[in-house]
Each structure stands twice: as structure tokens, then as C-alpha cells.
């Protein structure tokens, strides 16, 4: 059974491991949006109707494959810091914790599967895996969706498909996305052109934490925009093909960086490593950019080998909510910067891969 305390003090979500094409692709996400046929969408539902949805989805989740691996977290019983950690670990959306009443999360022990109950839709099923893992993530999401659908009646139209609160999710209800690290394309000023081309093929580019967020540390989320009249397999194939092209372009750009930057390249990555392993204070934005530079240096063999999984974990460990939850309460900005610098130094200089922080 999942220990609730570990959710908020350990950065060991499945997606933080190194996966296929992990030098460029941090993680893959498949999300399915579903609504119950006989209840209003959450935005129009009464508290009683939201409670009905919660009870039904909780009951259905108890029959998921390997059901003992799942735990239900009621959003109303968690602290604001715990809400923030769930966002930072990409397990819930910001909208899901804004009004936590009658909202819940079903979470698997490895955090690869999460089900938001009563977010924008009654059910948001998410599978989050490391690296470029679209097919495996879809297969798991599809299997779990089938299990839930055997016990729930979803809102469905023969012409429109699954009915959802937002029109962009109408149809298959599927949103497939990948998180990419593109430092060479940014440094060579090719990122806007490459990402602009993706938009022409129906993809959306967002920041590290999705809609409305900035691309900190050269990390970008790329996902399909529409789901209507497109099969799940077609959407996933399209995203996989275009992502593979971006991977090739990023790797090619990395190969040309020496020609473009010369000695500035090793100087940049070694400066980043030196600051991260010696700084007394680190802001969140500075840490993200320096970690991006170190990650690039590791991938180009310009720095001592550091496991990419460790660098992935630092994406969570350096976030303000996680830092404060580990510290046991709210911290001033300067205190967070001090604690962040200490945690980063400890993680980079230790040889083991333990993900719990003190």
C-alpha cells in the first residue's frame, strides 16, 4: 500500500526514471477525459451530484488491475503545501486543487497512474512514464479505461464520441504529450522555428507545467490539440513521428554546438556544475537553467557522468512546494533558496540514487 507521507517527501515517481530517448525526452503522458452519463459536468453539478460521482469512481477504481497498489487521496484533507507537491510531481492539475471540495485523486504506488476525480471532467485518467513511451503508456491507459468502463456508464455520442466539458477534448478524450529538453535548439536559436512547425501539424507547445506556464530550463511540453474525428492510434502515431523528428534535430544541434560556441560550451556547463555544487543560495529559476546546462554537459560527455534519473528527480526536489513540505512548513523565499542550494549540492555530490530528502 502506498505510504501517503512518501508521496510528499520522495521524488521517486516512475516518470523520473530514465526511459527511451531519455537524453531528449523526459517523460510521456497519456490522459483520458471521461464523464458519467447521468450527471452534469462538474462545473454545473451540485455538491450532492459531485459526491455521487466521487463514490461511483472510487468504487470502480477498487476493481482496477492490481487494485491493492492504489490509494484514494481526498483533496479536501490535504494541506496547500501537499496540493502544491502533487502539482510539482505532475500528478494533478492546478485546477484540481483550487476548490478541493468533493475532489479526489486515485494514485498507484509508483505514481505512474493517477485518476483525478471531479476536475473539469468527472474522471481524468493519466499514465505518466519515463522517456518516449507513447505506445506503452497508451496500452496501459486503455486497459485501465476498459476496466473502469465495465462498471461505469460514460457520456458518449455515436457521432461526437466521448462528451467532455472542453470542446478540444471531445471525441476520443485523449491528450497525449511528451516533455522535451531542447537546450541546443534554444542556444542555436532554432527552437522557435522547430516548435512553430509542430504547431502547424496540430500540436500545442506549453511550458514545464502545462497550459499557461513558461518553458523554464529549456523544457517544453508538446501535445495534440484536438481529439474529434481522430482515433487514439492516429493521434499517438502523429505525435510519435513528430517527436522523433524533434529528437533528431536536437541531437544534430548538439553536435554543432562546438562549432558555434567553441570553448564557451564547456565553460558554460562547468560553470553551471560549479555553482550548483557550491552555491549557498539558489532561486528556482536559476536552478532550472543551471540544471539544464548540466544535463546538456552530461549528455555531451563534458562533465563527470551523472545519472539522468538523478537530474530528473531534481526537477521535483528544487520546486518550492516540495522544499517546504520536506522542511515541515512554510518558508520565506530566502530560506527556500538556502534549502534548495543545500538539496541540490547533496544530490549531485552523493553517489547513491536515494530519492528521499531530509
FIDREN-429535 format. One record per residue (C-alpha): residue number from 0; residue in three letters; x, y, z. Coordinates in nm, 2 decimals, padded with zeros to 4 digits, always signed. Layout:
residues N
LUMNU resi resn   east  north     up
LUMNU  NUM  ALA      X      Y      Z
...
END
This chain:
residues 358
LUMNU resi resn   east  north     up
LUMNU    0  UNK +00.00 +00.00 +00.00
LUMNU    1  UNK +00.12 +00.35 -00.09
LUMNU    2  UNK +00.25 +00.54 +00.22
LUMNU    3  UNK +00.09 +00.89 +00.20
LUMNU    4  UNK +00.40 +01.05 +00.36
LUMNU    5  UNK +00.63 +00.92 +00.09
LUMNU    6  UNK +00.42 +01.09 -00.18
LUMNU    7  UNK +00.52 +01.43 -00.04
LUMNU    8  UNK +00.88 +01.36 +00.07
LUMNU    9  UNK +01.02 +01.14 -00.20
LUMNU   10  UNK +01.09 +01.23 -00.56
LUMNU   11  UNK +01.06 +00.87 -00.70
LUMNU   12  UNK +00.77 +00.89 -00.94
LUMNU   13  UNK +00.80 +00.64 -01.23
LUMNU   14  UNK +00.84 +00.92 -01.49
LUMNU   15  UNK +01.16 +01.04 -01.31
LUMNU   16  UNK +01.35 +00.73 -01.42
LUMNU   17  UNK +01.55 +00.73 -01.74
LUMNU   18  UNK +01.35 +00.60 -02.04
LUMNU   19  UNK +01.38 +00.56 -02.42
LUMNU   20  UNK +01.55 +00.86 -02.58
LUMNU   21  UNK +01.59 +01.00 -02.23
LUMNU   22  UNK +01.86 +01.24 -02.34
LUMNU   23  UNK +01.59 +01.45 -02.50
LUMNU   24  UNK +01.25 +01.31 -02.38
LUMNU   25  UNK +01.20 +01.34 -02.01
LUMNU   26  UNK +00.85 +01.18 -01.99
LUMNU   27  UNK +00.54 +01.07 -02.18
LUMNU   28  UNK +00.18 +01.13 -02.07
LUMNU   29  UNK -00.15 +00.98 -02.19
LUMNU   30  UNK -00.46 +01.13 -02.04
LUMNU   31  UNK -00.82 +01.03 -02.10
LUMNU   32  UNK -01.12 +01.26 -02.01
LUMNU   33  UNK -01.45 +01.09 -01.92
LUMNU   34  UNK -01.78 +01.19 -01.77
LUMNU   35  UNK -02.07 +00.99 -01.62
LUMNU   36  UNK -02.37 +00.97 -01.84
LUMNU   37  UNK -02.64 +01.07 -01.59
LUMNU   38  UNK -02.47 +01.35 -01.40
LUMNU   39  UNK -02.40 +01.71 -01.50
LUMNU   40  UNK -02.04 +01.81 -01.57
LUMNU   41  UNK -01.85 +01.91 -01.25
LUMNU   42  UNK -01.87 +02.28 -01.33
LUMNU   43  UNK -02.26 +02.26 -01.32
LUMNU   44  UNK -02.30 +01.98 -01.07
LUMNU   45  UNK -02.43 +02.03 -00.71
LUMNU   46  UNK -02.23 +01.90 -00.41
LUMNU   47  UNK -02.47 +01.60 -00.39
LUMNU   48  UNK -02.40 +01.52 -00.76
LUMNU   49  UNK -02.03 +01.56 -00.72
LUMNU   50  UNK -02.04 +01.33 -00.42
LUMNU   51  UNK -02.23 +01.07 -00.63
LUMNU   52  UNK -01.95 +01.09 -00.90
LUMNU   53  UNK -01.69 +01.05 -00.63
LUMNU   54  UNK -01.85 +00.75 -00.47
LUMNU   55  UNK -01.90 +00.57 -00.81
LUMNU   56  UNK -01.55 +00.64 -00.93
LUMNU   57  UNK -01.40 +00.53 -00.60
LUMNU   58  UNK -01.60 +00.21 -00.62
LUMNU   59  UNK -01.50 +00.14 -00.98
LUMNU   60  UNK -01.13 +00.20 -00.90
LUMNU   61  UNK -01.13 -00.08 -00.64
LUMNU   62  UNK -01.16 -00.32 -00.93
LUMNU   63  UNK -00.87 -00.19 -01.13
LUMNU   64  UNK -00.59 -00.45 -01.21
LUMNU   65  UNK -00.36 -00.47 -00.91
LUMNU   66  UNK -00.61 -00.28 -00.71
LUMNU   67  UNK -00.41 -00.31 -00.39
LUMNU   68  UNK -00.15 -00.08 -00.54
LUMNU   69  UNK -00.39 +00.22 -00.55
LUMNU   70  UNK -00.48 +00.47 -00.28
LUMNU   71  UNK -00.75 +00.74 -00.27
LUMNU   72  UNK -00.65 +01.09 -00.16
LUMNU   73  UNK -00.92 +01.33 -00.08
LUMNU   74  UNK -00.81 +01.68 -00.19
LUMNU   75  UNK -01.00 +01.85 +00.10
LUMNU   76  UNK -00.80 +01.65 +00.36
LUMNU   77  UNK -00.46 +01.77 +00.22
LUMNU   78  UNK -00.27 +02.08 +00.31
LUMNU   79  UNK -00.20 +02.36 +00.05
LUMNU   80  UNK +00.17 +02.25 +00.05
LUMNU   81  UNK +00.07 +01.89 -00.03
LUMNU   82  UNK -00.15 +02.02 -00.31
LUMNU   83  UNK +00.15 +02.20 -00.45
LUMNU   84  UNK +00.37 +01.89 -00.43
LUMNU   85  UNK +00.11 +01.70 -00.63
LUMNU   86  UNK +00.12 +01.97 -00.90
LUMNU   87  UNK +00.50 +01.97 -00.90
LUMNU   88  UNK +00.51 +01.60 -00.95
LUMNU   89  UNK +00.26 +01.63 -01.24
LUMNU   90  UNK +00.00 +01.42 -01.06
LUMNU   91  UNK -00.28 +01.67 -01.06
LUMNU   92  UNK -00.36 +02.00 -01.24
LUMNU   93  UNK -00.37 +02.34 -01.07
LUMNU   94  UNK -00.75 +02.35 -01.13
LUMNU   95  UNK -00.79 +02.03 -00.93
LUMNU   96  UNK -00.68 +02.18 -00.61
LUMNU   97  UNK -00.83 +02.53 -00.65
LUMNU   98  UNK -01.15 +02.41 -00.50
LUMNU   99  UNK -01.07 +02.08 -00.33
LUMNU  100  UNK -01.42 +02.01 -00.20
LUMNU  101  UNK -01.56 +01.68 -00.34
LUMNU  102  UNK -01.24 +01.62 -00.54
LUMNU  103  UNK -01.00 +01.33 -00.50
LUMNU  104  UNK -00.71 +01.15 -00.66
LUMNU  105  UNK -00.66 +00.78 -00.71
LUMNU  106  UNK -00.29 +00.71 -00.72
LUMNU  107  UNK -00.09 +00.40 -00.79
LUMNU  108  UNK +00.21 +00.33 -00.57
LUMNU  109  UNK +00.47 +00.41 -00.84
LUMNU  110  UNK +00.28 +00.72 -00.93
LUMNU  111  UNK +00.27 +00.61 -01.30
LUMNU  112  UNK -00.11 +00.61 -01.28
LUMNU  113  UNK -00.33 +00.88 -01.14
LUMNU  114  UNK -00.70 +00.95 -01.17
LUMNU  115  UNK -00.84 +01.29 -01.09
LUMNU  116  UNK -01.20 +01.28 -00.98
LUMNU  117  UNK -01.42 +01.58 -01.04
LUMNU  118  UNK -01.17 +01.81 -01.20
LUMNU  119  UNK -01.30 +01.97 -01.53
LUMNU  120  UNK -01.45 +01.63 -01.61
LUMNU  121  UNK -01.57 +01.36 -01.37
LUMNU  122  UNK -01.27 +01.15 -01.45
LUMNU  123  UNK -00.92 +01.23 -01.58
LUMNU  124  UNK -00.72 +00.91 -01.61
LUMNU  125  UNK -00.34 +00.97 -01.66
LUMNU  126  UNK -00.05 +00.75 -01.73
LUMNU  127  UNK +00.29 +00.91 -01.69
LUMNU  128  UNK +00.60 +00.71 -01.80
LUMNU  129  UNK +00.97 +00.80 -01.85
LUMNU  130  UNK +01.12 +00.88 -02.19
LUMNU  131  UNK +00.95 +00.84 -02.52
LUMNU  132  UNK +00.70 +00.57 -02.42
LUMNU  133  UNK +00.38 +00.66 -02.61
LUMNU  134  UNK +00.27 +00.31 -02.71
LUMNU  135  UNK +00.33 +00.15 -02.37
LUMNU  136  UNK +00.15 +00.44 -02.19
LUMNU  137  UNK -00.15 +00.41 -02.43
LUMNU  138  UNK -00.18 +00.04 -02.38
LUMNU  139  UNK -00.18 +00.08 -02.00
LUMNU  140  UNK -00.43 +00.37 -02.01
LUMNU  141  UNK -00.66 +00.18 -02.25
LUMNU  142  UNK -00.65 -00.13 -02.03
LUMNU  143  UNK -00.74 +00.08 -01.72
LUMNU  144  UNK -01.01 +00.27 -01.91
LUMNU  145  UNK -01.17 -00.06 -02.02
LUMNU  146  UNK -01.17 -00.18 -01.65
LUMNU  147  UNK -01.34 +00.14 -01.53
LUMNU  148  UNK -01.59 +00.14 -01.82
LUMNU  149  UNK -01.71 -00.21 -01.73
LUMNU  150  UNK -01.86 -00.05 -01.41
LUMNU  151  UNK -01.94 +00.30 -01.52
LUMNU  152  UNK -02.16 +00.44 -01.80
LUMNU  153  UNK -01.98 +00.72 -01.97
LUMNU  154  UNK -02.14 +01.01 -02.16
LUMNU  155  UNK -02.10 +00.91 -02.52
LUMNU  156  UNK -02.25 +01.02 -02.86
LUMNU  157  UNK -02.23 +00.79 -03.16
LUMNU  158  UNK -02.12 +01.09 -03.38
LUMNU  159  UNK -01.92 +01.30 -03.14
LUMNU  160  UNK -01.76 +01.03 -02.93
LUMNU  161  UNK -01.69 +01.09 -02.56
LUMNU  162  UNK -01.86 +01.40 -02.43
LUMNU  163  UNK -01.63 +01.64 -02.23
LUMNU  164  UNK -01.65 +01.98 -02.07
LUMNU  165  UNK -01.40 +02.14 -02.30
LUMNU  166  UNK -01.47 +02.10 -02.68
LUMNU  167  UNK -01.10 +02.04 -02.75
LUMNU  168  UNK -01.13 +01.70 -02.56
LUMNU  169  UNK -01.45 +01.60 -02.74
LUMNU  170  UNK -01.42 +01.27 -02.93
LUMNU  171  UNK -01.16 +01.02 -02.81
LUMNU  172  UNK -01.10 +01.24 -02.50
LUMNU  173  UNK -00.73 +01.16 -02.54
LUMNU  174  UNK -00.44 +01.41 -02.47
LUMNU  175  UNK -00.10 +01.26 -02.55
LUMNU  176  UNK +00.20 +01.47 -02.46
LUMNU  177  UNK +00.58 +01.45 -02.42
LUMNU  178  UNK +00.81 +01.66 -02.21
LUMNU  179  UNK +01.12 +01.76 -02.41
LUMNU  180  UNK +01.46 +01.91 -02.31
LUMNU  181  UNK +01.58 +02.12 -02.60
LUMNU  182  UNK +01.88 +02.32 -02.49
LUMNU  183  UNK +02.08 +02.30 -02.82
LUMNU  184  UNK +01.79 +02.42 -03.03
LUMNU  185  UNK +01.74 +02.71 -02.79
LUMNU  186  UNK +02.11 +02.80 -02.78
LUMNU  187  UNK +02.13 +02.79 -03.16
LUMNU  188  UNK +01.81 +02.99 -03.19
LUMNU  189  UNK +01.63 +02.72 -03.38
LUMNU  190  UNK +01.37 +02.64 -03.12
LUMNU  191  UNK +01.10 +02.89 -03.23
LUMNU  192  UNK +01.12 +02.76 -03.59
LUMNU  193  UNK +01.11 +02.39 -03.49
LUMNU  194  UNK +00.83 +02.43 -03.24
LUMNU  195  UNK +00.64 +02.66 -03.48
LUMNU  196  UNK +00.64 +02.38 -03.73
LUMNU  197  UNK +00.49 +02.14 -03.48
LUMNU  198  UNK +00.20 +02.39 -03.43
LUMNU  199  UNK +00.13 +02.37 -03.80
LUMNU  200  UNK +00.07 +01.99 -03.76
LUMNU  201  UNK -00.19 +02.04 -03.49
LUMNU  202  UNK +00.03 +02.02 -03.18
LUMNU  203  UNK +00.04 +02.26 -02.88
LUMNU  204  UNK +00.36 +02.37 -02.71
LUMNU  205  UNK +00.35 +02.46 -02.34
LUMNU  206  UNK +00.58 +02.51 -02.05
LUMNU  207  UNK +00.70 +02.26 -01.79
LUMNU  208  UNK +00.37 +02.26 -01.60
LUMNU  209  UNK +00.13 +02.27 -01.90
LUMNU  210  UNK -00.11 +02.54 -02.00
LUMNU  211  UNK -00.02 +02.89 -01.90
LUMNU  212  UNK +00.33 +02.81 -01.79
LUMNU  213  UNK +00.67 +02.91 -01.92
LUMNU  214  UNK +00.94 +02.69 -02.07
LUMNU  215  UNK +01.18 +02.71 -01.78
LUMNU  216  UNK +01.52 +02.54 -01.82
LUMNU  217  UNK +01.46 +02.47 -02.19
LUMNU  218  UNK +01.18 +02.22 -02.10
LUMNU  219  UNK +00.88 +02.21 -02.33
LUMNU  220  UNK +00.55 +02.00 -02.33
LUMNU  221  UNK +00.42 +01.91 -02.67
LUMNU  222  UNK +00.07 +01.75 -02.71
LUMNU  223  UNK -00.21 +01.70 -02.95
LUMNU  224  UNK -00.46 +01.99 -02.97
LUMNU  225  UNK -00.79 +01.83 -03.09
LUMNU  226  UNK -00.93 +01.48 -03.04
LUMNU  227  UNK -01.25 +01.49 -03.25
LUMNU  228  UNK -01.27 +01.25 -03.55
LUMNU  229  UNK -00.92 +01.12 -03.48
LUMNU  230  UNK -00.86 +00.77 -03.35
LUMNU  231  UNK -00.63 +00.73 -03.04
LUMNU  232  UNK -00.38 +00.53 -03.25
LUMNU  233  UNK -00.37 +00.81 -03.52
LUMNU  234  UNK -00.31 +01.08 -03.26
LUMNU  235  UNK -00.03 +00.88 -03.09
LUMNU  236  UNK +00.13 +00.79 -03.42
LUMNU  237  UNK +00.13 +01.15 -03.53
LUMNU  238  UNK +00.29 +01.27 -03.20
LUMNU  239  UNK +00.55 +00.99 -03.20
LUMNU  240  UNK +00.66 +01.07 -03.56
LUMNU  241  UNK +00.69 +01.44 -03.50
LUMNU  242  UNK +00.86 +01.39 -03.17
LUMNU  243  UNK +01.12 +01.17 -03.33
LUMNU  244  UNK +01.19 +01.45 -03.58
LUMNU  245  UNK +01.25 +01.69 -03.30
LUMNU  246  UNK +01.48 +01.44 -03.12
LUMNU  247  UNK +01.69 +01.42 -03.44
LUMNU  248  UNK +01.70 +01.80 -03.47
LUMNU  249  UNK +01.80 +01.85 -03.11
LUMNU  250  UNK +02.08 +01.59 -03.14
LUMNU  251  UNK +02.21 +01.74 -03.46
LUMNU  252  UNK +02.21 +02.09 -03.30
LUMNU  253  UNK +02.41 +01.95 -03.00
LUMNU  254  UNK +02.66 +01.81 -03.25
LUMNU  255  UNK +02.71 +02.16 -03.39
LUMNU  256  UNK +02.74 +02.35 -03.06
LUMNU  257  UNK +03.12 +02.32 -03.05
LUMNU  258  UNK +03.14 +02.49 -03.39
LUMNU  259  UNK +02.91 +02.77 -03.28
LUMNU  260  UNK +03.03 +02.82 -02.92
LUMNU  261  UNK +03.38 +02.68 -02.90
LUMNU  262  UNK +03.53 +02.70 -02.55
LUMNU  263  UNK +03.22 +02.88 -02.43
LUMNU  264  UNK +03.03 +02.54 -02.43
LUMNU  265  UNK +03.25 +02.35 -02.18
LUMNU  266  UNK +03.28 +02.68 -01.98
LUMNU  267  UNK +02.91 +02.71 -01.96
LUMNU  268  UNK +02.84 +02.36 -01.84
LUMNU  269  UNK +03.13 +02.36 -01.59
LUMNU  270  UNK +03.02 +02.70 -01.45
LUMNU  271  UNK +02.67 +02.56 -01.40
LUMNU  272  UNK +02.81 +02.25 -01.23
LUMNU  273  UNK +03.04 +02.46 -01.01
LUMNU  274  UNK +02.75 +02.69 -00.90
LUMNU  275  UNK +02.51 +02.40 -00.82
LUMNU  276  UNK +02.77 +02.22 -00.61
LUMNU  277  UNK +02.89 +02.52 -00.42
LUMNU  278  UNK +02.62 +02.78 -00.40
LUMNU  279  UNK +02.47 +02.88 -00.07
LUMNU  280  UNK +02.16 +03.03 -00.23
LUMNU  281  UNK +01.96 +02.92 -00.54
LUMNU  282  UNK +01.64 +03.06 -00.67
LUMNU  283  UNK +01.40 +02.83 -00.85
LUMNU  284  UNK +01.45 +02.99 -01.19
LUMNU  285  UNK +01.83 +02.99 -01.16
LUMNU  286  UNK +01.83 +02.62 -01.05
LUMNU  287  UNK +01.63 +02.52 -01.35
LUMNU  288  UNK +01.86 +02.69 -01.60
LUMNU  289  UNK +02.17 +02.56 -01.44
LUMNU  290  UNK +02.03 +02.21 -01.42
LUMNU  291  UNK +01.95 +02.24 -01.79
LUMNU  292  UNK +02.31 +02.33 -01.87
LUMNU  293  UNK +02.45 +02.04 -01.65
LUMNU  294  UNK +02.21 +01.80 -01.82
LUMNU  295  UNK +02.35 +01.92 -02.16
LUMNU  296  UNK +02.70 +01.88 -02.04
LUMNU  297  UNK +02.64 +01.52 -01.92
LUMNU  298  UNK +02.48 +01.43 -02.25
LUMNU  299  UNK +02.78 +01.57 -02.44
LUMNU  300  UNK +03.03 +01.39 -02.21
LUMNU  301  UNK +03.17 +01.72 -02.10
LUMNU  302  UNK +03.10 +01.66 -01.73
LUMNU  303  UNK +03.16 +01.36 -01.50
LUMNU  304  UNK +02.88 +01.10 -01.55
LUMNU  305  UNK +02.56 +01.18 -01.36
LUMNU  306  UNK +02.26 +00.95 -01.40
LUMNU  307  UNK +01.98 +01.13 -01.58
LUMNU  308  UNK +01.73 +00.99 -01.33
LUMNU  309  UNK +01.91 +01.19 -01.06
LUMNU  310  UNK +01.88 +01.51 -01.27
LUMNU  311  UNK +01.51 +01.42 -01.34
LUMNU  312  UNK +01.45 +01.40 -00.97
LUMNU  313  UNK +01.60 +01.74 -00.92
LUMNU  314  UNK +01.32 +01.88 -01.13
LUMNU  315  UNK +01.09 +01.80 -00.84
LUMNU  316  UNK +01.32 +01.84 -00.55
LUMNU  317  UNK +01.40 +02.20 -00.64
LUMNU  318  UNK +01.03 +02.31 -00.65
LUMNU  319  UNK +00.91 +02.54 -00.37
LUMNU  320  UNK +00.62 +02.32 -00.25
LUMNU  321  UNK +00.84 +02.01 -00.22
LUMNU  322  UNK +01.12 +02.20 -00.04
LUMNU  323  UNK +00.87 +02.34 +00.21
LUMNU  324  UNK +00.69 +02.01 +00.27
LUMNU  325  UNK +01.02 +01.84 +00.34
LUMNU  326  UNK +01.11 +02.12 +00.57
LUMNU  327  UNK +00.79 +02.08 +00.76
LUMNU  328  UNK +00.62 +02.41 +00.69
LUMNU  329  UNK +00.61 +02.74 +00.51
LUMNU  330  UNK +00.95 +02.91 +00.44
LUMNU  331  UNK +01.04 +03.26 +00.33
LUMNU  332  UNK +01.19 +03.30 -00.02
LUMNU  333  UNK +01.54 +03.33 +00.12
LUMNU  334  UNK +01.50 +03.02 +00.33
LUMNU  335  UNK +01.38 +02.83 +00.03
LUMNU  336  UNK +01.68 +02.94 -00.17
LUMNU  337  UNK +01.91 +02.83 +00.10
LUMNU  338  UNK +01.74 +02.49 +00.14
LUMNU  339  UNK +01.73 +02.45 -00.24
LUMNU  340  UNK +02.10 +02.50 -00.27
LUMNU  341  UNK +02.17 +02.25 +00.00
LUMNU  342  UNK +01.95 +01.99 -00.15
LUMNU  343  UNK +02.10 +02.03 -00.50
LUMNU  344  UNK +02.45 +02.01 -00.37
LUMNU  345  UNK +02.37 +01.70 -00.16
LUMNU  346  UNK +02.20 +01.52 -00.46
LUMNU  347  UNK +02.48 +01.60 -00.71
LUMNU  348  UNK +02.77 +01.50 -00.48
LUMNU  349  UNK +02.62 +01.18 -00.34
LUMNU  350  UNK +02.69 +00.86 -00.52
LUMNU  351  UNK +02.37 +00.68 -00.44
LUMNU  352  UNK +02.04 +00.73 -00.60
LUMNU  353  UNK +01.82 +00.76 -00.30
LUMNU  354  UNK +01.54 +01.00 -00.36
LUMNU  355  UNK +01.43 +01.08 -00.01
LUMNU  356  UNK +01.54 +01.42 +00.12
LUMNU  357  UNK +01.58 +01.52 +00.48
END
